[in-house]
Amino acid sequence: MKFYNVRYGFYILALLISVLLIFIPLMGDYSVNAFVSKTFISVPIVLIIAGKVLAILEKRREKRSVVKDVSINIGLTIALVLFVIN
């Protein structure tokens, strides 16, 4: 099974959620607590990490280099953890 469609579906969904996070405060006068805000911001990052995991699995199956994808995943995971605990 090719993970191509699922992977890019995750990326597109993360992009749509990010755009919604930008436009929702612009359209109304909403205030949310910090937990909800961090949850909404963390969802696109988690979707990108999941897409990169699928890319790693696909590349390992094809015996290609995965160093770049692994380093991106490590960086995003560290950034997400630091964002959540801050």
Secondary structure, DSSP 4 states (H G I P E B T S, - for coil): ---HHHHHHHHHHHHHHHHHHHHHHHHS-----HHHHHHHHHHHHHHHHHHHHHHHHHHHHTT---HHHHHHHHHHHHHHHHHHH-
